[in-house]
């Protein structure tokens, strides 16, 4: 007991004890944080990729901001701190490039997607496809066409099939792709147009039809580094990871079509 008491008086023992008590993660004070911006429709896939990448790079922490591509574009234009932008549409990336806000050499088309008509479970026996919408869809959900890529593709499709004018007074506008899905899944809209990748998280709504071929522009997800990024080397490494076969398998698991792989 006397020996133990003497040891406890030695300050070095306090340091040793502290090292044993501190969790190992608490010693990683030098982790680099990379803020990135990604379209809301990518939330599940990017969250899975984040987990894998952080396991492989324990010195890196990815801080992901999910929102509609239009909202993310505005945030970047206003100087929000971000290193990389993964958009659900070319329009938003083109706007940033025209303002010299991205590194053009880093830009590439990473993923593809498709558009599907989903129907609330209460309406699945009445709405079988686009031909039934004019008569049976009282509330139809789409994203805002001016700022949400899935809304722009939805408008193009409705124009192509001749339903845009018919459904004008019945449209329910949503701030992003997942909000469209939520409207239909909850029954607050009878039907809506979402990405096929979004159907992975449907709770009760069902897929009634795929948008006709060539009824909308190709759905492409471009990615690029932000010119004012503070850590271009580390972010470039993460961008390279997004092109790997491993990342492509994860994207495919969540319903996306990888367009390139290293």
Secondary structure by P-SEA (a helix, b strand, c coil): caaaaaaaacaaaaaaaaaaacccccccccbbbbbbbbcccaaaaaaaaaaaaaaaccccccccccccaaaaaaaaaacccccccccccaaaaaaaaaaccccccccccccccbbbbbbcccccccccccccccccccbbbbccccccaaaaaaaaaaaaacccccccccbbbbccaaaaaaaaaaccccccccccccccccccccccccccccccccbbbbbbbbcccccaaaaaaaaaaaacaaaaaaaaaacccccccc
